[in-house]
Amino acid sequence: MHLDAISSITALDVDAFGQYELVAVRDGVVLQDNFMQGQRVLAGETVMLLADESDIWIEASLPATSTFPVKVGDTAQVIFNGEHFTAQVIQQSHIIDPLTRTRTVRLAIRNTTHSHHAGMFVDVLFSVPTPSPVMAVPETAMVRSNDGDWVIYVENEASGAFTPVEVQRGEALGEYRRIEGVETGTRIVTHGAFFVASELAKSGFDPHNH
C-alpha cells in the first residue's frame, strides 16, 4: 500500500471506518481481483494483480536446430490480426524446451495502442541476412502442376499473357519462399496464381505439351 494511502487512514472519520482507498505505486490495469467483501487481509497477502501493458514481452519459439543469426538488439516484425508491429530482441534462451524441442527468443514491444495482451498468439518475422541475394516470392505465387512440379506464372510484357515456369522451391523466408529458375526482375503473378492456372486449364493450355 502506498505511504500516502496509509497516512490517509489515520484521518478517516469513524463512520467511514472499514473503507480504504488502495493506491498502486505505478500505473496499470487490474488483471485479478480476488478480494471479497468482509475478507480479512493479512500482511503480505495478494489482494489484486496489476500489470503495466505499455511495454510487453513476446516469446518466439524457434526450432532447436535453427541457425538464424539472431542477436540481442535486432528488430523483428510482429504480426497480429493482419497488422505489423516492430519489436526488439532483448534476450535469448540457451536451453531447449524438452517438450516442444524449441528455443525461446524474447522480444520487447511498445504497446501504446493496448492491442496486445498476455496469452495472445502472434507471428514473428526475423530479418535474416543471406550470404548473397536470393529470389523469393509469396507462397500465393506458386501452384502445383499436373505432374507435381512447382510453377509460377510469368507475364509476357508484349502480349500480356501468362506462361507457367517450373521453379525449385527453397526454404521459407517469413511470408516468402526462396525459389530458383527465374531471373531477377521477371514480372510474375504474386496473387491469384491458382485462378490463372484454372483459366489456362479451361483453354486447354498444357505447359508440358503433353
Backbone as a chain_set.jsonl record, in Angstrom:
{"seq": "MHLDAISSITALDVDAFGQYELVAVRDGVVLQDNFMQGQRVLAGETVMLLADESDIWIEASLPATSTFPVKVGDTAQVIFNGEHFTAQVIQQSHIIDPLTRTRTVRLAIRNTTHSHHAGMFVDVLFSVPTPSPVMAVPETAMVRSNDGDWVIYVENEASGAFTPVEVQRGEALGEYRRIEGVETGTRIVTHGAFFVASELAKSGFDPHNH", "coords": {"N": [[0.852, -1.178, 0.0], [0.51, 2.259, -0.735], [2.412, 4.886, 0.812], [1.134, 7.338, 1.189], [-1.517, 6.551, 1.142], [-1.631, 5.015, 3.435], [-1.179, 6.954, 5.362], [-3.467, 8.465, 5.061], [-5.414, 6.91, 6.192], [-5.405, 7.284, 8.915], [-6.69, 9.663, 9.152], [-9.304, 9.207, 8.66], [-12.827, 9.395, 9.112], [-14.699, 8.098, 11.85], [-17.151, 6.999, 11.17], [-16.7, 6.15, 8.618], [-15.047, 4.068, 8.896], [-13.354, 1.146, 7.902], [-13.517, 1.413, 5.24], [-11.32, 1.767, 2.716], [-8.994, 3.353, 0.565], [-7.146, 2.016, -1.943], [-3.994, 2.532, -3.268], [-2.01, 2.197, -6.065], [1.519, 1.854, -6.704], [2.341, 2.351, -9.228], [1.208, 2.951, -12.607], [-1.302, 0.912, -14.213], [-3.266, -1.979, -15.236], [-5.974, -3.833, -13.786], [-5.581, -7.196, -13.433], [-6.343, -9.37, -11.922], [-8.677, -9.761, -9.302], [-9.055, -10.771, -6.319], [-10.228, -10.2, -3.956], [-12.733, -10.278, -1.441], [-15.747, -8.932, -0.111], [-15.639, -8.115, 3.29], [-13.572, -9.787, 3.8], [-10.69, -10.812, 5.606], [-7.544, -9.422, 5.512], [-4.254, -10.35, 5.507], [-0.943, -9.259, 6.382], [1.18, -8.824, 3.63], [-0.332, -10.389, 1.95], [-1.707, -11.129, -1.249], [-3.902, -8.993, -2.808], [-4.861, -7.808, -5.153], [-3.959, -8.189, -8.619], [-1.941, -6.408, -10.681], [-0.943, -5.03, -13.862], [1.369, -3.434, -15.979], [0.849, -2.65, -19.187], [2.048, -1.15, -21.131], [4.541, -1.671, -22.124], [5.405, -4.783, -23.338], [6.377, -8.275, -23.246], [7.311, -10.589, -25.771], [7.462, -13.944, -26.595], [9.207, -15.822, -28.791], [9.23, -18.92, -30.411], [11.743, -20.868, -31.623], [12.967, -23.409, -33.897], [14.94, -26.06, -32.524], [17.159, -26.698, -34.003], [17.641, -24.474, -35.436], [19.585, -22.102, -37.179], [19.521, -19.406, -37.36], [20.977, -16.224, -37.378], [20.265, -14.614, -34.982], [20.417, -11.901, -32.76], [20.791, -10.084, -29.658], [19.223, -6.953, -29.63], [18.528, -6.886, -32.288], [15.89, -6.146, -34.625], [12.465, -7.128, -35.2], [9.526, -8.163, -36.977], [6.283, -8.175, -35.761], [3.316, -9.858, -36.218], [-0.066, -9.439, -35.917], [-3.414, -10.092, -36.165], [-3.413, -9.242, -38.811], [-1.992, -6.864, -38.745], [1.153, -5.119, -38.603], [3.837, -4.881, -36.315], [6.669, -3.402, -34.726], [9.267, -4.999, -33.023], [11.849, -5.631, -30.555], [14.682, -7.673, -30.066], [15.514, -8.873, -26.918], [16.525, -10.856, -25.352], [17.949, -14.148, -25.326], [17.305, -17.588, -25.062], [19.299, -20.289, -23.957], [18.568, -22.79, -23.516], [16.945, -25.734, -24.452], [13.558, -26.428, -24.863], [12.251, -29.311, -23.416], [9.852, -30.495, -24.161], [8.648, -29.195, -26.425], [10.826, -28.991, -28.054], [12.075, -26.615, -28.812], [13.724, -23.394, -28.872], [13.743, -20.368, -27.013], [13.255, -17.014, -27.947], [13.233, -13.869, -26.684], [11.339, -10.926, -27.026], [10.815, -7.368, -26.918], [8.123, -5.055, -26.991], [6.544, -1.984, -27.781], [3.439, -1.114, -26.52], [1.48, 0.843, -27.066], [-1.053, 1.167, -28.126], [-2.48, -0.674, -26.782], [-3.252, -3.097, -27.884], [-2.209, -5.586, -27.643], [-2.122, -8.395, -25.469], [-1.47, -10.37, -22.532], [-1.025, -13.845, -23.096], [-1.844, -14.013, -25.721], [-1.457, -15.186, -29.153], [0.964, -14.643, -31.626], [2.547, -13.96, -34.824], [5.989, -13.969, -35.611], [8.404, -12.311, -37.461], [11.68, -12.553, -38.41], [14.438, -10.607, -39.542], [16.727, -11.895, -41.554], [19.969, -11.932, -42.691], [21.356, -12.939, -45.871], [24.037, -14.779, -47.451], [24.304, -14.08, -50.138], [22.358, -12.321, -52.671], [18.934, -13.415, -53.007], [16.193, -14.954, -54.783], [12.888, -14.508, -54.0], [9.466, -15.29, -53.467], [5.955, -14.65, -52.758], [4.05, -17.161, -51.003], [1.631, -17.518, -52.249], [2.175, -17.24, -54.89], [2.917, -19.569, -56.074], [1.978, -22.689, -57.538], [0.935, -26.118, -57.863], [1.811, -28.14, -60.634], [0.328, -30.425, -63.073], [1.964, -32.656, -63.007], [3.076, -32.508, -60.554], [5.125, -30.69, -60.127], [6.456, -27.522, -58.961], [5.242, -24.409, -60.022], [5.421, -21.051, -61.295], [3.763, -18.137, -62.586], [4.67, -16.338, -65.338], [4.703, -13.108, -66.707], [4.199, -12.118, -70.032], [5.5, -9.384, -71.42], [4.977, -8.207, -73.881], [2.615, -9.378, -75.007], [0.98, -9.602, -72.806], [0.145, -11.988, -71.833], [0.203, -14.948, -69.705], [2.675, -17.248, -68.73], [3.397, -20.488, -67.589], [6.141, -21.351, -65.496], [8.51, -23.672, -64.459], [9.877, -23.976, -61.178], [12.41, -24.28, -58.639], [11.746, -24.99, -55.357], [12.678, -23.426, -52.379], [13.846, -22.712, -49.013], [11.664, -21.371, -46.434], [11.124, -17.893, -46.035], [10.034, -16.056, -43.902], [7.009, -14.674, -44.86], [7.522, -15.339, -47.39], [8.97, -17.412, -50.03], [11.95, -18.906, -50.967], [13.093, -19.235, -54.299], [14.331, -20.889, -57.28], [15.12, -20.605, -60.715], [14.108, -18.553, -62.216], [14.906, -15.302, -63.537], [16.206, -12.344, -61.938], [14.047, -9.566, -61.656], [12.037, -10.474, -63.262], [8.661, -10.349, -64.26], [5.996, -11.529, -62.442], [3.055, -13.427, -61.465], [1.889, -12.692, -58.375], [-0.26, -12.981, -56.657], [-3.247, -14.877, -56.812], [-2.492, -16.948, -58.472], [-3.544, -19.512, -58.621], [-6.027, -19.059, -59.766], [-5.248, -18.138, -62.295], [-4.04, -20.467, -63.242], [-6.28, -22.127, -63.388], [-7.813, -20.848, -65.379], [-6.118, -21.098, -67.589], [-6.133, -23.857, -67.811], [-8.777, -24.306, -68.56], [-8.734, -23.29, -71.103], [-7.349, -25.192, -72.405], [-4.608, -25.176, -72.39], [-1.416, -26.619, -72.091], [1.299, -26.758, -70.108], [3.39, -28.536, -70.345], [3.191, -29.562, -72.795], [1.887, -31.998, -73.163]], "CA": [[0.0, 0.0, 0.0], [1.282, 3.479, -0.836], [2.548, 5.573, 2.095], [0.1, 8.367, 1.286], [-2.773, 5.878, 1.47], [-1.561, 4.622, 4.842], [-1.329, 8.164, 6.174], [-4.842, 8.954, 4.98], [-6.283, 6.065, 7.017], [-5.487, 7.866, 10.267], [-7.547, 10.844, 9.1], [-10.665, 8.804, 8.302], [-13.886, 9.544, 10.101], [-15.083, 6.816, 12.439], [-18.293, 6.454, 10.434], [-16.223, 5.559, 7.36], [-14.053, 3.051, 9.232], [-13.536, -0.087, 7.14], [-13.452, 1.742, 3.821], [-9.98, 2.252, 2.441], [-8.647, 3.564, -0.837], [-5.86, 1.409, -2.257], [-3.3, 3.28, -4.319], [-0.866, 1.458, -6.609], [2.717, 2.67, -6.812], [2.565, 2.629, -10.642], [0.019, 2.779, -13.43], [-1.516, -0.425, -14.737], [-4.639, -2.473, -15.289], [-6.222, -4.928, -12.846], [-5.739, -8.489, -14.093], [-7.044, -10.252, -10.997], [-9.205, -9.137, -8.084], [-9.512, -11.911, -5.516], [-10.714, -9.716, -2.666], [-14.166, -10.391, -1.209], [-16.21, -8.041, 0.956], [-15.577, -8.713, 4.615], [-12.406, -10.661, 3.916], [-9.581, -10.342, 6.418], [-6.322, -9.417, 4.713], [-3.044, -10.405, 6.316], [0.204, -8.544, 5.834], [1.873, -9.547, 2.572], [-1.256, -11.176, 1.143], [-2.053, -10.511, -2.527], [-5.3, -8.597, -2.923], [-5.113, -7.617, -6.58], [-2.817, -8.341, -9.507], [-1.935, -5.348, -11.672], [0.115, -5.135, -14.87], [1.575, -2.294, -16.863], [0.917, -3.229, -20.523], [2.591, -0.215, -22.109], [5.634, -2.445, -22.719], [5.184, -6.196, -23.05], [7.323, -9.223, -23.808], [6.826, -11.618, -26.689], [8.391, -15.069, -26.653], [9.17, -16.526, -30.071], [9.794, -20.277, -30.322], [12.48, -21.254, -32.827], [13.409, -24.804, -33.877], [16.197, -26.283, -31.805], [18.249, -26.783, -34.977], [17.698, -23.226, -36.188], [20.886, -21.425, -37.185], [19.3, -17.987, -37.624], [21.899, -15.366, -36.605], [19.509, -13.622, -34.224], [21.179, -11.43, -31.608], [20.14, -9.044, -28.857], [19.249, -5.659, -30.294], [17.906, -7.0, -33.609], [14.458, -5.87, -34.695], [11.644, -8.135, -35.862], [8.157, -7.752, -37.232], [5.261, -8.974, -35.086], [2.066, -9.773, -36.97], [-1.247, -9.817, -35.154], [-4.668, -9.655, -36.77], [-3.12, -8.578, -40.073], [-1.209, -5.652, -38.552], [2.571, -5.328, -38.34], [4.399, -4.076, -35.24], [8.118, -3.583, -34.606], [9.735, -5.437, -31.701], [13.306, -5.733, -30.454], [15.177, -8.841, -29.33], [16.157, -8.458, -25.669], [17.129, -11.991, -24.63], [17.876, -15.458, -25.979], [17.473, -18.731, -24.16], [20.251, -21.305, -24.427], [18.027, -24.076, -23.065], [15.929, -26.269, -25.359], [12.389, -26.958, -24.155], [12.228, -30.762, -23.639], [8.576, -30.938, -24.726], [8.424, -28.651, -27.77], [12.101, -29.029, -28.761], [12.308, -25.292, -29.367], [14.409, -22.447, -28.006], [12.949, -19.147, -26.895], [13.839, -15.688, -28.148], [12.322, -12.904, -26.063], [11.339, -9.609, -27.643], [10.045, -6.327, -26.237], [7.355, -4.262, -27.935], [5.735, -0.915, -27.226], [2.031, -1.472, -26.66], [0.778, 2.103, -26.808], [-2.462, 1.039, -28.523], [-3.065, -1.707, -25.906], [-3.852, -4.131, -28.727], [-1.614, -6.865, -27.263], [-2.37, -8.773, -24.079], [-0.842, -11.627, -22.129], [-1.721, -15.058, -23.516], [-2.16, -13.997, -27.154], [-0.513, -15.792, -30.082], [1.309, -13.772, -32.746], [3.615, -14.433, -35.703], [7.177, -13.119, -35.539], [9.267, -12.414, -38.638], [13.02, -12.035, -38.197], [15.189, -10.217, -40.733], [17.948, -12.7, -41.538], [20.783, -11.677, -43.889], [21.824, -14.097, -46.635], [25.383, -14.517, -47.998], [24.169, -13.464, -51.455], [20.943, -12.048, -52.971], [18.112, -14.569, -53.374], [14.885, -14.677, -55.362], [11.838, -15.008, -53.114], [8.119, -14.896, -53.895], [4.938, -15.061, -51.788], [3.569, -18.534, -51.152], [0.475, -17.49, -53.149], [2.622, -17.151, -56.278], [3.266, -20.907, -56.561], [0.959, -23.734, -57.577], [1.417, -27.402, -58.361], [1.404, -28.526, -61.976], [-0.296, -31.756, -63.118], [2.933, -33.708, -62.669], [3.554, -32.304, -59.195], [6.18, -29.685, -60.02], [6.038, -26.183, -58.569], [5.336, -23.455, -61.115], [4.93, -19.693, -61.142], [3.276, -17.64, -63.875], [5.461, -15.204, -65.787], [3.971, -12.26, -67.641], [4.818, -11.709, -71.291], [5.255, -7.943, -71.48], [4.482, -7.818, -75.205], [1.239, -9.814, -75.225], [0.214, -9.559, -71.568], [-0.245, -13.353, -71.472], [0.957, -15.558, -68.611], [3.243, -18.551, -69.068], [3.915, -21.185, -66.395], [7.564, -21.684, -65.494], [8.859, -24.516, -63.327], [10.9, -23.43, -60.283], [12.82, -25.095, -57.499], [11.253, -24.373, -54.127], [13.663, -23.47, -51.304], [13.386, -22.547, -47.636], [10.738, -20.274, -46.161], [11.696, -16.652, -45.532], [8.86, -15.32, -43.421], [5.838, -14.902, -45.692], [8.007, -15.611, -48.738], [9.641, -18.68, -50.255], [13.049, -18.775, -51.914], [12.93, -20.064, -55.489], [15.351, -20.856, -58.314], [14.554, -20.939, -62.022], [13.754, -17.342, -62.947], [15.888, -14.255, -63.369], [15.805, -11.158, -61.196], [13.331, -8.576, -62.458], [10.956, -11.109, -64.017], [7.323, -9.999, -63.788], [5.247, -12.762, -62.191], [1.799, -13.317, -60.728], [2.164, -12.919, -56.956], [-1.516, -13.375, -56.025], [-4.222, -15.355, -57.79], [-1.873, -17.904, -59.397], [-4.451, -20.655, -58.8], [-7.052, -18.625, -60.719], [-4.621, -18.134, -63.623], [-3.878, -21.868, -63.647], [-7.601, -22.652, -63.754], [-8.211, -20.258, -66.657], [-5.311, -21.726, -68.635], [-6.593, -25.242, -67.967], [-10.029, -24.251, -69.304], [-8.437, -23.014, -72.514], [-6.672, -26.344, -72.964], [-3.169, -24.964, -72.441], [-0.628, -27.596, -71.345], [2.661, -26.225, -70.009], [4.376, -29.575, -70.672], [2.916, -30.03, -74.156], [1.532, -33.43, -73.129]], "C": [[0.898, 1.242, 0.0], [1.292, 4.203, 0.512], [1.485, 6.644, 2.274], [-1.243, 7.755, 1.673], [-2.796, 5.46, 2.933], [-1.791, 5.826, 5.747], [-2.763, 8.647, 6.194], [-5.79, 8.145, 5.851], [-6.482, 6.69, 8.403], [-6.413, 9.066, 10.313], [-8.996, 10.496, 8.777], [-11.63, 9.052, 9.458], [-14.298, 8.172, 10.609], [-16.222, 6.177, 11.671], [-17.87, 5.771, 9.151], [-15.209, 4.453, 7.609], [-14.367, 1.746, 8.483], [-13.527, 0.152, 5.648], [-12.107, 2.401, 3.542], [-9.788, 2.404, 0.927], [-7.245, 3.017, -1.076], [-5.237, 2.149, -3.429], [-2.079, 2.479, -4.766], [0.313, 2.395, -6.795], [3.052, 2.98, -8.274], [1.282, 2.379, -11.412], [-0.087, 1.337, -13.925], [-2.985, -0.761, -14.784], [-4.772, -3.646, -14.337], [-6.457, -6.21, -13.634], [-6.513, -9.468, -13.223], [-7.481, -9.461, -9.774], [-9.834, -10.242, -7.252], [-10.105, -11.489, -4.171], [-12.235, -9.828, -2.593], [-14.553, -9.489, -0.041], [-16.227, -8.772, 2.294], [-14.376, -9.601, 4.834], [-11.328, -10.014, 4.775], [-8.297, -10.495, 5.628], [-5.119, -9.36, 5.643], [-1.925, -9.655, 5.616], [0.908, -9.405, 4.792], [0.975, -10.35, 1.669], [-1.63, -10.405, -0.127], [-3.545, -10.24, -2.573], [-5.704, -8.454, -4.387], [-3.815, -7.824, -7.348], [-2.935, -7.295, -10.61], [-0.779, -5.559, -12.65], [0.158, -3.866, -15.699], [1.807, -2.849, -18.267], [1.461, -2.265, -21.567], [3.81, -0.806, -22.818], [5.406, -3.902, -22.351], [6.275, -7.039, -23.709], [6.602, -10.185, -24.736], [7.882, -12.71, -26.749], [8.183, -15.832, -27.951], [9.867, -17.87, -29.918], [10.439, -20.644, -31.654], [12.875, -22.724, -32.743], [14.766, -24.948, -33.196], [17.385, -26.288, -32.75], [18.412, -25.493, -35.775], [19.067, -22.577, -36.054], [20.74, -19.943, -37.51], [20.254, -17.15, -36.769], [21.164, -14.241, -35.884], [20.321, -13.214, -33.008], [20.414, -10.318, -30.898], [20.322, -7.689, -29.544], [18.645, -5.688, -31.682], [16.433, -6.647, -33.53], [13.748, -6.973, -35.458], [10.243, -7.567, -36.052], [7.198, -8.729, -36.539], [3.943, -8.763, -35.822], [0.925, -10.288, -36.099], [-2.475, -9.226, -35.83], [-4.426, -8.833, -38.042], [-2.294, -7.308, -39.96], [0.232, -5.998, -38.188], [3.044, -4.361, -37.256], [5.892, -4.378, -35.147], [8.491, -3.933, -33.171], [11.249, -5.556, -31.732], [13.695, -6.929, -29.602], [15.916, -8.357, -28.082], [16.84, -9.621, -24.947], [16.977, -13.259, -25.459], [18.093, -16.551, -24.944], [18.443, -19.726, -24.78], [19.825, -22.698, -23.961], [16.922, -24.489, -24.026], [14.784, -26.848, -24.539], [12.274, -28.451, -24.446], [10.93, -31.262, -24.273], [8.392, -30.472, -26.17], [9.665, -28.714, -28.646], [12.362, -27.717, -29.484], [13.113, -24.465, -28.374], [13.66, -21.12, -28.076], [13.8, -17.91, -27.132], [12.822, -14.69, -27.615], [12.476, -11.535, -26.719], [10.503, -8.651, -26.807], [9.353, -5.474, -27.292], [6.584, -3.187, -27.194], [4.275, -1.206, -27.538], [1.16, -0.251, -26.379], [-0.7, 2.03, -27.171], [-3.211, 0.022, -27.667], [-3.82, -2.765, -26.722], [-3.287, -5.512, -28.428], [-1.844, -7.116, -25.776], [-1.711, -10.116, -23.798], [-1.693, -12.812, -22.575], [-2.058, -15.102, -24.986], [-1.072, -14.725, -27.951], [-0.29, -14.834, -31.248], [2.345, -14.488, -33.616], [4.766, -13.442, -35.637], [8.049, -13.392, -36.759], [10.61, -11.76, -38.327], [13.654, -11.666, -39.54], [16.544, -10.92, -40.677], [18.744, -12.43, -42.811], [21.217, -12.971, -44.563], [23.192, -13.763, -47.228], [25.34, -13.813, -49.349], [22.69, -13.213, -51.715], [20.206, -13.311, -53.398], [16.818, -14.078, -54.004], [13.835, -15.31, -54.453], [10.499, -14.462, -53.576], [7.133, -15.278, -52.793], [4.494, -16.501, -52.048], [2.42, -18.599, -52.159], [0.874, -17.422, -54.616], [2.877, -18.517, -56.889], [2.077, -21.854, -56.51], [1.611, -25.01, -58.103], [0.921, -27.626, -59.789], [0.813, -29.933, -61.93], [0.672, -32.871, -62.732], [3.613, -33.468, -61.331], [4.66, -31.293, -59.032], [5.594, -28.345, -59.572], [6.242, -25.231, -59.742], [4.885, -22.074, -60.64], [4.506, -19.211, -62.524], [3.976, -16.323, -64.197], [4.675, -14.427, -66.836], [4.818, -11.951, -68.883], [4.494, -10.237, -71.504], [4.655, -7.513, -72.801], [3.001, -8.143, -75.372], [0.364, -9.692, -73.984], [-0.255, -10.929, -71.104], [0.662, -13.875, -70.358], [1.404, -16.955, -69.007], [3.766, -19.216, -67.813], [5.381, -21.549, -66.559], [7.857, -22.508, -64.257], [9.987, -23.884, -62.512], [11.235, -24.449, -59.21], [12.464, -24.337, -56.23], [12.279, -24.555, -53.013], [13.049, -23.245, -49.943], [12.451, -21.349, -47.515], [11.509, -19.09, -45.601], [10.543, -15.765, -45.08], [7.648, -15.674, -44.251], [6.222, -15.24, -47.128], [8.692, -16.974, -48.796], [10.745, -18.465, -51.298], [12.832, -19.724, -53.085], [14.157, -19.93, -56.385], [14.691, -21.239, -59.627], [14.111, -19.743, -62.83], [14.794, -16.267, -62.642], [15.325, -13.09, -62.559], [15.133, -10.147, -62.127], [12.2, -9.15, -63.274], [9.609, -10.737, -63.41], [6.502, -11.282, -63.66], [3.93, -12.431, -61.495], [2.086, -13.644, -59.275], [0.921, -13.352, -56.184], [-2.51, -13.81, -57.11], [-3.638, -16.332, -58.789], [-2.787, -19.1, -59.649], [-5.539, -20.302, -59.816], [-6.49, -18.624, -62.139], [-4.459, -19.555, -64.132], [-5.202, -22.463, -64.092], [-8.041, -22.132, -65.112], [-7.419, -20.86, -67.807], [-5.746, -23.16, -68.886], [-7.891, -25.286, -68.773], [-9.784, -24.043, -70.799], [-7.705, -24.156, -73.187], [-5.177, -26.202, -73.05], [-2.468, -25.983, -71.558], [0.809, -27.105, -71.287], [3.726, -27.231, -70.384], [4.18, -30.117, -72.071], [2.615, -31.514, -74.19], [0.342, -33.697, -74.018]], "O": [[1.932, 1.26, 0.668], [0.318, 4.147, 1.263], [0.985, 6.844, 3.381], [-2.013, 8.349, 2.428], [-3.831, 5.534, 3.595], [-2.492, 5.742, 6.755], [-3.236, 9.174, 7.201], [-6.86, 8.633, 6.216], [-7.567, 6.633, 8.981], [-6.875, 9.453, 11.386], [-9.829, 11.391, 8.635], [-11.269, 8.927, 10.628], [-14.248, 7.192, 9.865], [-16.268, 4.955, 11.53], [-18.585, 4.909, 8.64], [-14.584, 3.951, 6.675], [-15.516, 1.307, 8.445], [-13.53, -0.799, 4.866], [-11.804, 3.469, 4.076], [-10.364, 1.66, 0.133], [-6.275, 3.494, -0.487], [-5.881, 2.363, -4.455], [-1.223, 2.127, -3.954], [0.132, 3.592, -7.018], [3.948, 3.781, -8.541], [0.382, 1.686, -10.937], [0.918, 0.635, -14.04], [-3.84, 0.048, -14.425], [-3.808, -4.375, -14.102], [-7.409, -6.306, -14.408], [-7.258, -10.303, -13.736], [-6.751, -8.604, -9.275], [-10.993, -10.604, -7.451], [-10.444, -12.338, -3.346], [-12.938, -9.517, -3.555], [-13.779, -9.308, 0.899], [-16.749, -9.881, 2.416], [-14.175, -10.116, 5.934], [-11.085, -8.811, 4.679], [-7.997, -11.579, 5.128], [-4.984, -8.446, 6.456], [-1.963, -9.446, 4.404], [1.198, -10.575, 5.039], [1.454, -10.945, 0.704], [-1.844, -9.193, -0.092], [-4.355, -11.15, -2.398], [-6.764, -8.925, -4.799], [-2.721, -7.658, -6.809], [-3.899, -7.29, -11.377], [0.228, -6.182, -12.315], [-0.872, -3.302, -16.068], [2.846, -3.457, -18.522], [1.352, -2.528, -22.765], [4.08, -0.481, -23.974], [5.233, -4.223, -21.175], [6.991, -6.581, -24.599], [5.445, -10.544, -24.517], [9.065, -12.425, -26.934], [7.123, -16.413, -28.183], [10.963, -17.95, -29.363], [9.766, -20.722, -32.682], [13.095, -23.241, -31.648], [15.621, -24.068, -33.286], [18.494, -25.926, -32.358], [19.233, -25.428, -36.691], [19.635, -22.508, -34.964], [21.712, -19.291, -37.891], [20.329, -17.351, -35.557], [21.407, -13.062, -36.143], [20.856, -14.068, -32.3], [19.513, -9.699, -31.464], [21.418, -7.332, -29.976], [18.282, -4.64, -32.217], [15.799, -6.827, -32.49], [14.358, -7.67, -36.268], [9.838, -6.621, -35.378], [7.294, -9.944, -36.712], [3.509, -7.629, -36.023], [0.951, -11.418, -35.614], [-2.564, -8.016, -36.04], [-5.133, -7.864, -38.315], [-1.927, -6.724, -40.98], [0.503, -7.02, -37.558], [2.702, -3.178, -37.272], [6.324, -5.488, -35.457], [8.086, -3.255, -32.227], [11.858, -5.58, -32.801], [13.111, -7.168, -28.546], [16.828, -7.536, -28.173], [17.64, -9.404, -24.037], [16.006, -13.423, -26.198], [18.953, -16.444, -24.071], [18.408, -19.972, -25.986], [20.602, -23.652, -24.004], [16.06, -23.681, -24.372], [15.001, -27.655, -23.634], [12.205, -28.835, -25.614], [10.911, -32.343, -24.862], [8.024, -31.264, -27.037], [9.574, -28.513, -29.857], [12.815, -27.708, -30.629], [13.179, -24.79, -27.188], [13.025, -20.802, -29.081], [14.902, -17.773, -26.6], [11.673, -14.676, -28.055], [13.587, -11.053, -26.937], [9.6, -9.067, -26.081], [9.916, -5.202, -28.352], [6.037, -3.429, -26.118], [3.919, -1.506, -28.678], [0.234, -0.299, -25.569], [-1.515, 2.749, -26.593], [-4.424, -0.135, -27.801], [-4.872, -3.256, -26.314], [-3.823, -6.511, -28.905], [-1.777, -6.208, -24.948], [-1.432, -10.892, -24.712], [-2.917, -12.793, -22.451], [-2.521, -16.134, -25.471], [0.065, -14.865, -27.501], [-1.245, -14.28, -31.792], [2.94, -15.484, -33.205], [4.554, -12.23, -35.609], [8.389, -14.537, -37.056], [10.676, -10.57, -38.02], [13.429, -12.336, -40.547], [17.398, -10.582, -39.857], [18.242, -12.674, -43.908], [21.422, -13.985, -43.895], [23.484, -12.595, -47.483], [26.237, -13.035, -49.672], [21.842, -13.818, -51.058], [20.774, -14.174, -54.068], [16.399, -12.94, -53.79], [13.889, -16.507, -54.171], [10.402, -13.318, -54.021], [7.439, -16.143, -51.972], [4.558, -16.989, -53.176], [2.249, -19.607, -52.844], [0.02, -17.532, -55.496], [3.038, -18.623, -58.105], [1.278, -21.829, -55.573], [2.686, -24.981, -58.702], [-0.233, -27.34, -60.112], [0.796, -30.566, -60.874], [0.263, -33.902, -62.198], [4.598, -34.127, -60.998], [5.104, -31.048, -57.911], [4.412, -28.067, -59.77], [7.294, -25.245, -60.381], [4.084, -21.945, -59.714], [4.862, -19.827, -63.529], [3.893, -15.345, -63.453], [4.062, -15.008, -67.732], [5.987, -11.577, -68.786], [3.34, -9.882, -71.743], [3.894, -6.546, -72.843], [2.221, -7.302, -75.819], [-0.862, -9.679, -74.092], [-0.967, -11.039, -70.106], [1.735, -13.33, -70.1], [0.628, -17.744, -69.545], [4.499, -18.594, -67.044], [5.809, -21.996, -67.623], [7.51, -22.117, -63.143], [10.933, -23.329, -63.071], [10.455, -25.354, -58.915], [12.841, -23.177, -56.061], [12.705, -25.674, -52.726], [11.875, -23.545, -49.727], [12.44, -20.449, -48.355], [12.427, -19.254, -44.798], [10.133, -14.845, -45.787], [7.285, -16.846, -44.345], [5.353, -15.409, -47.984], [8.959, -17.603, -47.772], [10.501, -17.912, -52.37], [12.437, -20.875, -52.897], [14.926, -18.977, -56.263], [13.806, -22.095, -59.657], [13.77, -19.882, -64.005], [15.474, -16.319, -61.618], [14.112, -12.885, -62.508], [15.596, -9.908, -63.242], [11.466, -8.401, -63.919], [9.431, -10.801, -62.193], [6.33, -12.025, -64.626], [3.72, -11.319, -61.009], [2.488, -14.766, -58.967], [1.038, -14.023, -55.158], [-2.602, -13.197, -58.174], [-4.219, -16.538, -59.854], [-2.81, -19.643, -60.753], [-5.929, -21.14, -60.63], [-7.162, -19.052, -63.077], [-4.706, -19.831, -65.306], [-5.25, -23.219, -65.062], [-8.584, -22.888, -65.916], [-7.97, -21.108, -68.879], [-5.734, -23.631, -70.023], [-8.09, -26.196, -69.577], [-10.523, -24.55, -71.642], [-7.459, -24.115, -74.393], [-4.519, -27.009, -73.706], [-2.867, -26.195, -70.413], [1.475, -27.041, -72.32], [4.849, -26.847, -70.71], [4.899, -31.019, -72.5], [3.023, -32.217, -75.114], [-0.107, -34.838, -74.123]]}, "num_chains": 1, "name": "protein.A"}
